Amino acid sequence: MSIEPREGHGGVHAVDVARAHGVETMFTLSGAHVFPMYDAAVKAEPAMPIIDVRHEPTAVFAAEAIGKLTRTPGLAVLTAGPGVTNGVSPIAQASFSGSPLVVVGGRAPNNRWGSGSLQELDQPPIIESISKSAVTATKVDDIAPAMDEAFTLAGSSHRGPTFVDVPMDEFFNSTTVTTPSAGNTTAPIEPDPDALGQIAELIRQSARPVLILGTDVWADRAEVAALHFVEETGIPVIANGMGRGIVPGGHPQLVTKARSTSFNQADLVIVVGTPLDFRLGYGIFGGKEGATPARTVHIADSPGQLTTHAELAASASGDLTLVFTGLLDSLTAASQHGRRPDWSSWIGSLQAEVAAATQRDNELLTAEADPIHPARIYGELLPRLADDAVVIGDGGDFVSFAGKFVEPKRPGGWLDPGPYGCLGAGMGAAMAARIARPSSQVVLLYGDGAAGMSLMDVDSLVRHNLPVVMVVGNNSAWGLEKGPMQWLYGYDVAADLAPQTRYDQVVTALGGGGEMVTDPKEIGPALDRAFASGIPYLVNVMTDVNAAYPRATTGI
C-alpha cells in the first residue's frame, strides 16, 4: 500500500519512510552531512520533533530506548565520520539487546569520494558486525527503498539495529518517490507444534519447574499471553531484563527473590526470550554436590537466537505469543485426561524463600548506617514509585542493588544496558522514557562512574523540557572494579573517583535542580522534592564504598 508519488530531496524521502514505519521523534547531534533530514523533519506535516543532544551516543541510546519502550524502531541521525563512530557502542548495545533501531549516517559526497573530503570514511564495514544490515544508499533514488528495508528488518524477529548512510550530495539531490504509507510487516514465525508438544510434556512431567521470562517476551508483544500461561499453569517465574513486570511485582508466582534456590533445586528450567549467557549460568542449572542438573529448555523468537553451546532437553522458536498459546493448549489437553501437574509443594517452598529474602531485604532497605548503605536509597524510593513508573539503571554495583529490589508492577517499566553492559546509556534512555511515557514517573539510577559519562546531556533535558528524576549512588569509586582488584592483588588502582563530587551542582549549573544527601533520613524528603520539581533533578546520595553488592557471577 502506498501514497501518491512525491518529489523532494533525499531527506524528505528518508523522513517519509521513517514516519510510515511509526517514527515520531528524531534523535541527533547537528552535522551538515545530514541537514536534509532536519529540513524534512521541520517542514513535514505535522513536523517531526528533533531532539538534539551534546554527544552522539546519547542520541543513539535514546533511539534504542524508544525501540525498547514502544517496540517500534527508533531513529537516530548521525553526521559523517566521528558522528557515526561515536554511535558504535550504542549500536552494539542494541544488537546485544535485540532492540529495534535504525541509524542514518551522513557520508562524504560521491562527487568528492577518494579525494579526501571532510570525514571521508567507508562506514558500513565498521557497523556490519554489530547490526542486522549496514548499507550505503548510493543514489538519491536508493534512499527510500534502503530506509524501508532497514526499518522492516530492524522491527522483525529477531529485532536489532540497522544502518544506512547516504552521500551528502545525494541527500541534497531531488527525485520523485512513491513512499509506503504503512510500515511493512513480516508474517509471524510459526513455532513447530511437535517441539511445543515435547516441551509441554517435559513441563507436565516436571516436579520442580521454573520459567524465566526475558526481554524478547516484551519485545515480541507476548506479555499478555505469557501472564495468561503463568496464571493458568501455576508455574513459578523469574524475570530477566525487560521481562520484569510481565508478572507484576508481588505476584505469588514471581519468585525472583528466590532465584538461587530456584536455579539450584529445579529439575526443569524453561528460558524464554533471553540468551543462555553469563546472567543465567550459561544454561547450566543445579547439579551442585552431586545432584542431578536441571533439564534446560530454550525458547526464542527466531531460530538464530537458540543457544548453540548449552545442552538442551528441548527447544522451540517462533512468535512468542503463539509459543505460549501452543504450550498452554498442549498442557490443557493433557490435564483433561487427568494429567495436570501439582507443583503446590514446590512453589510453596519458593514462596517461603521469597518471604525470608524479603525480610532480609527489609533490614537493608531501612538501614541507618553511616555512611549510607546503597540499599537504603531503594528503601525510600520503592514506596514512592507509581505502578507505571519507568526505572532506568546505568551503573555497576548501585544498579545491581536496583535489580535486586525493584520489581516493576507493569511490563515495559524497566530499562538497563542489557548483556552488553554499556555504561552511559541511561541519559538517552531517560529522554526516550519521558517522550514515550509523558505522564509516568521517569527515574534514572546512576552509579557515580556512569554519571560522569553522560551528565552533560542534562543540558539537553533542560532545553527540550524533559523532566527526569536522577539518583546517584555516590561511593566515589568504580565499585565494580575496586573490590575485585583488591581481592586479586591486595590493592586497587584506577578505581577511585574524587570524594563527594557534587554532581547535583552540575545539574543545577545546567538549568536543572539537585541536592546532596549524607543523612539516610533525608533521602525520602529529597526524592519528594525531586518528583515535585517538574524539572530535571538530581539527588546525589553519598554511599558506603564498602557496601558492595554480593555478586554471584563475574560475567566471565
C-alpha positions in Angstrom: 0.0 0.0 0.0 1.5 3.4 -1.0 0.7 7.1 -1.3 1.0 9.2 -4.5 4.5 9.8 -5.8 6.2 12.7 -4.1 9.0 15.0 -5.3 11.6 16.1 -2.9 15.2 15.9 -1.8 16.7 12.8 -0.1 15.9 13.9 3.4 12.2 14.2 2.5 12.0 10.6 1.4 14.0 9.3 4.4 11.7 11.1 6.8 8.6 9.9 4.9 9.7 6.3 5.2 10.5 6.7 8.9 7.1 8.2 9.6 5.4 5.4 7.6 7.1 3.0 10.0 5.8 4.7 13.1 8.7 7.1 14.0 7.6 10.1 15.9 10.9 11.6 17.1 14.4 12.1 15.6 17.4 12.0 17.9 20.6 13.6 16.6 23.6 15.9 17.1 23.8 18.6 14.4 26.0 18.0 11.4 25.9 19.4 7.9 26.1 16.0 6.2 22.5 15.3 7.4 21.0 18.7 7.1 18.3 17.4 4.6 16.9 15.2 7.3 16.4 18.2 9.6 14.9 20.2 6.8 12.4 17.4 6.0 11.5 17.0 9.7 10.9 20.7 10.2 8.7 21.0 7.1 6.8 17.8 7.5 3.1 18.0 8.2 3.0 17.7 11.1 6.6 18.5 11.9 8.7 15.7 13.3 10.3 16.7 16.7 14.1 16.8 16.6 15.8 16.1 19.9 19.4 17.2 19.6 22.0 16.2 22.2 25.5 17.1 23.4 27.2 13.8 22.4 26.1 11.3 19.7 26.0 8.2 22.0 23.1 9.8 23.9 21.1 10.2 20.6 21.6 6.6 19.7 20.9 5.3 23.3 17.7 7.4 23.2 16.6 6.0 19.9 17.4 2.5 21.1 15.3 3.0 24.2 12.4 4.3 22.1 12.6 1.0 20.3 12.6 -0.9 23.6 9.7 1.0 25.1 7.4 1.3 22.0 8.5 -1.8 20.2 8.7 0.3 17.0 12.2 1.1 15.7 13.7 4.3 17.0 15.6 6.7 14.7 19.0 8.2 15.3 20.6 10.5 12.7 24.4 11.0 12.9 26.7 13.1 10.9 29.5 11.6 9.0 32.8 10.2 10.4 33.1 10.8 14.1 29.4 11.2 14.4 28.9 7.7 13.2 31.8 6.2 15.0 30.6 7.8 18.3 27.5 5.8 17.8 29.2 2.4 17.7 28.8 1.4 21.3 25.0 2.2 21.4 24.5 0.3 18.2 26.4 -2.7 19.7 24.1 -2.5 22.8 21.1 -2.6 20.6 22.4 -5.6 18.8 23.1 -7.5 22.1 19.7 -6.4 23.5 17.6 -7.1 20.3 16.4 -3.5 20.2 14.7 -2.3 17.0 16.7 0.7 15.9 17.6 2.5 12.6 20.6 4.7 12.5 21.1 7.0 9.5 24.6 8.3 8.9 25.8 11.1 6.8 28.6 10.3 4.3 31.2 12.2 2.4 29.8 13.2 -1.1 30.1 10.8 -4.0 31.4 13.6 -6.3 34.4 14.0 -4.0 34.9 10.4 -3.0 38.5 9.3 -3.0 39.9 12.9 -2.9 40.0 13.3 0.9 36.9 15.4 1.6 35.9 16.1 5.3 35.3 12.9 7.3 35.5 10.6 4.2 35.1 7.1 5.7 33.5 3.9 4.4 31.3 3.4 7.4 29.1 0.3 6.7 32.1 -2.1 7.2 32.6 -0.7 10.7 28.9 -1.3 11.6 28.4 -4.7 9.8 29.4 -6.9 12.7 27.1 -5.2 15.2 24.0 -4.8 13.1 21.4 -6.7 11.1 22.4 -4.7 8.0 24.7 -1.8 7.1 24.4 -0.3 3.6 25.0 2.8 1.6 22.1 4.4 -0.3 24.4 5.3 -3.2 21.9 7.4 -5.2 19.0 9.6 -4.1 16.6 7.1 -5.7 18.0 4.4 -3.4 17.2 6.3 -0.2 13.6 5.4 0.2 13.9 1.6 -0.5 17.0 1.4 1.6 15.2 3.1 4.5 12.1 0.9 4.1 14.2 -2.3 4.1 16.2 -1.0 7.2 13.0 -0.3 9.2 11.4 -3.6 8.2 14.4 -5.6 9.1 15.0 -3.7 12.4 11.5 -4.4 13.5 11.3 -8.1 12.5 12.3 -11.0 14.7 15.0 -11.2 15.9 15.0 -7.4 16.3 18.1 -5.3 16.2 19.8 -2.3 14.7 20.2 -1.4 11.1 22.4 1.3 9.5 22.0 3.3 6.3 24.5 6.0 5.2 23.8 8.5 2.4 26.4 10.5 0.5 25.9 14.2 1.2 25.4 15.2 -2.4 22.7 12.5 -2.9 21.0 13.7 0.3 20.6 17.1 -1.2 19.6 15.8 -4.6 15.9 15.6 -5.5 13.8 12.8 -7.1 10.2 11.6 -7.2 9.4 8.6 -5.0 6.4 6.6 -4.1 6.7 6.1 -0.3 5.0 3.3 1.6 2.0 4.6 3.6 2.3 2.0 6.3 5.3 0.1 7.6 5.9 -3.3 6.1 5.2 -6.2 8.4 6.5 -9.7 8.2 4.4 -12.8 9.0 4.9 -14.2 12.5 7.2 -17.2 12.7 5.1 -20.3 13.4 6.6 -22.5 16.1 6.9 -26.2 15.4 3.9 -27.9 17.1 5.9 -31.1 17.7 8.6 -29.1 19.6 5.9 -27.4 21.7 4.3 -30.8 22.4 7.7 -32.1 23.6 8.2 -29.1 25.9 4.7 -29.3 27.3 5.3 -33.0 28.1 8.6 -32.0 29.9 6.7 -29.4 31.9 3.9 -31.9 32.7 6.4 -34.4 34.0 8.4 -31.9 36.0 8.2 -31.8 39.8 10.1 -28.5 40.2 9.9 -26.4 37.1 10.9 -22.7 36.8 10.0 -20.4 33.9 12.4 -17.5 33.1 10.8 -14.6 31.1 13.3 -12.4 29.2 13.4 -9.2 27.3 12.1 -10.7 24.0 8.8 -11.7 25.6 8.1 -8.0 25.9 9.7 -7.1 22.6 7.7 -9.7 20.8 4.4 -8.3 22.3 3.8 -11.6 24.1 3.4 -10.2 27.6 -0.4 -10.9 27.8 0.0 -14.5 26.5 2.9 -15.1 28.9 1.0 -13.9 32.0 -2.0 -15.9 31.0 0.2 -19.0 30.7 1.7 -18.4 34.1 -1.6 -17.9 35.9 -3.3 -20.9 34.1 -0.4 -23.3 34.9 0.7 -22.1 38.3 4.4 -22.3 37.3 6.9 -20.2 39.3 8.6 -17.4 37.4 11.8 -15.5 37.4 12.0 -12.2 35.5 15.1 -11.2 33.4 15.8 -7.9 31.7 12.6 -6.3 30.2 10.8 -9.5 31.2 10.4 -7.6 34.5 6.8 -6.5 35.2 5.2 -9.1 32.9 4.4 -10.9 36.1 3.7 -7.9 38.3 5.8 -7.3 41.4 4.2 -9.0 44.4 2.5 -11.7 42.4 2.6 -15.0 44.3 4.2 -16.9 41.4 7.0 -14.4 40.9 10.0 -15.9 42.8 12.9 -13.7 41.5 13.9 -13.2 45.1 14.3 -16.9 45.4 16.5 -17.1 42.3 19.4 -19.0 43.8 17.1 -21.7 45.3 15.1 -21.9 42.2 18.0 -22.5 40.0 19.8 -24.9 42.3 16.8 -27.1 43.1 14.7 -27.0 39.9 14.5 -30.1 37.8 13.4 -28.2 34.7 14.2 -24.6 33.7 12.4 -23.1 30.7 14.1 -20.0 29.4 12.0 -17.8 27.1 13.2 -14.8 25.2 16.7 -14.3 26.5 20.1 -15.9 25.7 21.7 -18.5 27.9 24.6 -16.2 28.7 26.6 -15.3 31.8 23.5 -13.9 33.5 21.9 -17.4 33.5 25.0 -19.6 34.2 25.4 -20.3 30.5 22.3 -22.6 30.7 23.5 -24.9 33.4 21.2 -25.0 36.5 21.7 -27.1 39.6 24.0 -30.1 39.7 25.8 -29.0 42.9 27.2 -31.5 45.4 26.4 -34.4 43.1 22.8 -33.5 42.5 21.3 -34.1 39.1 21.4 -31.0 37.0 18.1 -29.5 35.8 17.0 -30.1 32.3 17.1 -26.9 30.3 14.6 -25.8 27.6 15.4 -22.8 25.5 12.6 -20.9 23.6 13.4 -17.9 21.3 11.6 -15.6 18.9 13.6 -16.8 15.9 15.8 -19.9 15.2 19.0 -17.9 15.1 18.6 -17.0 18.8 18.6 -20.5 20.1 21.7 -21.5 22.1 24.5 -23.4 20.4 26.6 -24.0 23.5 24.3 -25.4 26.1 22.9 -29.0 26.3 19.2 -28.8 25.9 16.3 -31.1 26.7 14.2 -29.4 24.1 13.9 -26.1 22.2 11.5 -24.1 20.1 11.4 -20.9 18.2 8.8 -18.6 16.7 6.3 -15.9 17.6 6.2 -16.0 21.4 2.5 -15.4 21.7 2.0 -18.5 19.5 4.5 -20.3 21.6 2.7 -19.6 24.9 -0.7 -20.3 23.4 0.5 -23.6 21.9 2.2 -24.7 25.2 -1.0 -23.9 27.2 -3.2 -25.8 24.7 -1.0 -28.9 25.0 -0.9 -28.8 28.8 -4.7 -28.2 28.9 -5.3 -31.2 26.6 -3.2 -33.3 28.9 -4.9 -32.1 32.0 -8.3 -33.0 30.6 -7.1 -36.6 30.8 -6.2 -36.3 34.4 -2.6 -35.4 34.0 -2.4 -31.9 35.4 0.8 -31.5 37.5 0.8 -30.5 41.1 3.5 -28.0 42.0 2.0 -26.7 45.2 4.7 -28.0 47.5 7.5 -26.7 45.2 6.0 -23.2 44.8 5.2 -23.1 48.5 8.9 -23.7 49.3 9.9 -20.9 46.9 7.3 -18.6 48.4 8.8 -19.2 51.8 12.2 -18.3 50.5 10.8 -15.2 48.9 9.3 -14.2 52.3 12.6 -14.8 54.0 14.5 -12.9 51.4 12.0 -10.0 51.7 12.6 -9.9 55.4 16.3 -9.9 55.0 16.0 -7.1 52.3 13.9 -5.0 54.7 16.8 -4.8 57.1 19.0 -3.3 54.4 16.2 -1.1 53.0 15.8 0.5 56.4 19.5 0.6 57.4 20.6 3.6 59.4 24.3 3.1 58.6 26.7 6.0 58.2 28.0 6.2 55.5 24.7 5.4 53.8 24.2 1.8 52.7 23.0 2.0 49.0 20.1 -0.3 49.8 18.6 2.5 51.9 18.1 4.6 48.8 15.8 1.9 47.4 14.0 1.6 50.8 13.0 5.2 50.3 12.4 5.1 46.5 10.2 2.0 46.3 7.2 3.3 48.2 7.3 6.5 46.1 7.2 4.7 42.7 3.9 4.6 40.9 2.8 1.4 39.2 3.5 2.9 35.7 7.0 4.3 36.6 9.9 3.7 34.3 13.0 2.9 36.1 16.4 3.1 34.3 19.6 1.6 35.5 23.0 3.0 34.5 25.8 1.8 36.7 27.6 -1.2 38.3 27.1 -2.0 42.0 24.5 0.6 42.7 22.3 -0.6 39.8 22.8 -4.2 40.8 21.0 -3.3 44.0 18.2 -2.0 41.9 17.9 -5.3 40.1 17.6 -7.0 43.5 15.0 -4.7 45.0 12.9 -3.1 42.1 10.1 -5.4 40.9 8.0 -3.4 38.4 4.2 -3.7 38.6 3.8 -3.4 34.8 5.7 -4.6 31.8 7.8 -2.1 29.9 8.8 -0.3 33.1 12.5 -1.3 33.4 15.4 -0.3 31.2 19.1 -1.3 31.6 22.0 -1.8 29.2 21.3 -5.5 28.8 24.0 -8.1 28.4 26.4 -5.7 26.7 26.8 -3.8 29.9 27.5 -0.4 28.4 27.7 2.4 30.9 26.5 5.8 29.8 23.2 4.5 28.3 20.9 5.9 31.0 20.6 9.6 29.9 19.4 8.7 26.4 17.1 6.1 27.9 15.6 8.7 30.3 15.0 11.1 27.3 13.2 8.3 25.5 11.1 7.3 28.5 10.0 10.9 29.1 8.9 11.2 25.5 7.3 7.7 25.2 5.6 7.9 28.6 4.8 11.6 29.2 2.6 11.0 32.2 4.8 8.5 34.0 7.5 8.9 36.6 10.9 8.5 35.0 13.7 7.6 37.4 17.3 7.3 36.3 19.5 5.4 38.7 23.2 6.4 38.3 26.4 5.0 39.7 28.7 7.9 40.1 31.1 6.5 37.5 28.3 6.1 34.9 27.0 9.6 35.7 30.3 11.1 34.5 29.8 9.6 31.1 26.6 11.5 30.1 25.7 14.1 32.7 26.4 17.0 30.4 23.3 16.0 28.5 21.2 17.3 31.3 21.6 20.4 29.1 19.5 18.5 26.5 16.9 17.6 29.1 16.5 21.2 30.1 16.5 22.6 26.5 13.8 20.1 25.4 11.8 20.3 28.7 12.2 16.7 29.7 11.9 16.4 33.4 13.6 13.3 34.9 14.4 12.3 38.4 18.1 11.2 38.7 19.5 9.5 41.7 23.3 9.0 42.1 24.6 6.3 44.5 27.9 8.2 45.0 30.6 5.9 46.6 33.4 7.8 45.0 34.7 4.7 43.2 34.4 2.3 40.4 32.9 -0.2 42.8 32.5 -3.0 40.4 36.3 -3.0 39.8 37.7 -1.8 43.2 36.7 -4.8 45.2 37.8 -7.5 42.7 41.2 -5.7 42.3 41.7 -5.8 46.0 40.8 -9.4 46.1 43.1 -10.3 43.3 46.1 -8.1 44.1 45.7 -6.8 47.6 45.4 -3.3 46.2 43.5 -1.3 43.7 44.4 1.3 41.1 42.4 3.4 38.7 39.3 2.6 40.8 38.9 5.8 42.8 36.9 8.9 41.9 37.0 12.3 43.6 35.3 12.1 47.0 31.8 13.6 47.4 31.7 15.0 43.8 28.8 17.5 43.6 27.0 16.0 40.6 23.9 17.8 41.9 25.7 21.2 41.3 26.5 20.1 37.7 22.8 19.7 37.1 21.9 23.0 38.7 24.5 24.7 36.6 22.9 23.3 33.5 19.5 24.6 34.5 18.0 21.7 36.5 17.8 21.1 40.2 19.6 19.0 42.7 20.9 18.4 46.2 23.4 16.3 48.1 22.3 13.9 50.8 24.5 12.5 53.5 21.9 11.5 56.1 19.7 8.5 55.4 16.7 10.2 56.9 17.0 13.0 54.3 16.8 10.6 51.3 13.0 10.4 51.2 12.3 14.2 51.5 14.9 14.8 48.8 13.1 12.3 46.5 9.8 14.0 47.2 11.3 17.4 46.2 12.7 15.8 43.0 9.4 14.3 42.0 7.5 17.5 42.7 10.0 19.8 40.9 8.9 19.3 37.3 12.4 19.8 36.1 15.5 17.5 35.6 16.5 17.0 39.2 19.4 15.0 40.7 19.6 13.6 44.2 23.3 12.9 45.0 23.5 10.4 47.8 26.8 9.7 49.5 27.1 5.9 50.0 29.4 3.5 51.6 32.1 2.2 49.2 32.5 -0.9 51.4 28.8 -1.9 51.0 29.4 -3.9 47.8 26.8 -5.9 46.0 27.1 -9.6 46.8 27.8 -10.8 43.3 27.3 -14.4 42.2 28.9 -14.1 38.8 31.8 -12.2 37.3 30.4 -12.3 33.7 33.2 -14.5 32.5 
